[in-house]
Amino acid sequence: VHVMPDYVRFNHKRHAKGGVSCQECHGQIPEMPVVERVSSMKMGWCIDCHRQRGASIDCATCHY
C-alpha cells in the first residue's frame, strides 16, 4: 500500500521497539474489507509524529 522512495530507509523494528503500534500508521487492517491507506506517510506526517514522541528529526535518521 505504501511505496517509499529509495532514499528513505525504514525499519519496522525501530518503530515497534519505540512503542509505535502497527495500527497507528496502517489503521485497523483486520477490520478493512479492502486494505486502504489511512496515513500519507509523507515527510511532514512523519516529522509531526517524531516531534510528538520526542524522536529524532535529524535528516540522517530516515534519509541516506
C-alpha positions as CSV (number, residue, x, y, z in Angstrom):
1,V,0.0,0.0,0.0
2,H,2.9,2.3,0.7
3,V,5.9,2.6,-1.6
4,M,8.8,4.6,-0.2
5,P,11.4,6.3,-2.3
6,D,14.8,4.6,-2.4
7,Y,16.4,7.3,-0.3
8,V,14.1,6.6,2.6
9,R,15.4,3.9,4.9
10,F,12.6,2.4,7.0
11,N,12.8,-0.3,9.7
12,H,9.7,-1.5,11.4
13,K,11.8,-2.9,14.2
14,R,12.9,0.6,15.3
15,H,9.3,1.8,15.4
16,A,8.0,-1.4,17.2
17,K,10.8,-1.0,19.8
18,G,9.7,2.6,20.3
19,G,6.2,1.6,21.1
20,V,4.5,2.5,17.9
21,S,1.7,0.1,17.2
22,C,1.0,-1.1,13.6
23,Q,-2.4,0.5,13.8
24,E,-1.0,4.0,14.3
25,C,0.3,4.0,10.7
26,H,-1.6,1.3,9.0
27,G,-5.1,1.5,10.6
28,Q,-7.3,-1.4,11.6
29,I,-6.3,-3.8,8.8
30,P,-8.3,-6.8,10.1
31,E,-11.5,-4.7,10.0
32,M,-11.0,-3.4,6.5
33,P,-12.9,-5.2,3.7
34,V,-10.3,-3.8,1.3
35,V,-6.9,-2.6,2.6
36,E,-6.5,1.1,2.1
37,R,-4.1,3.9,3.2
38,V,-5.0,5.6,6.4
39,S,-1.9,7.9,6.6
40,S,0.1,9.7,4.0
41,M,3.5,8.7,5.2
42,K,4.8,11.8,3.7
43,M,7.7,13.6,5.3
44,G,5.6,16.2,7.1
45,W,3.4,13.5,8.6
46,C,6.4,11.5,9.8
47,I,8.1,14.7,11.3
48,D,4.9,15.6,13.2
49,C,4.8,12.1,14.7
50,H,8.5,12.2,15.6
51,R,8.1,15.6,17.3
52,Q,5.0,14.4,19.3
53,R,7.0,11.4,20.5
54,G,10.3,13.2,21.1
55,A,12.0,11.1,18.4
56,S,14.9,12.5,16.3
57,I,14.0,14.7,13.4
58,D,17.6,14.7,12.1
59,C,17.6,14.1,8.3
60,A,20.0,11.2,8.7
61,T,17.5,9.3,10.8
62,C,15.4,8.5,7.8
63,H,17.4,9.5,4.7
64,Y,20.6,8.1,3.3
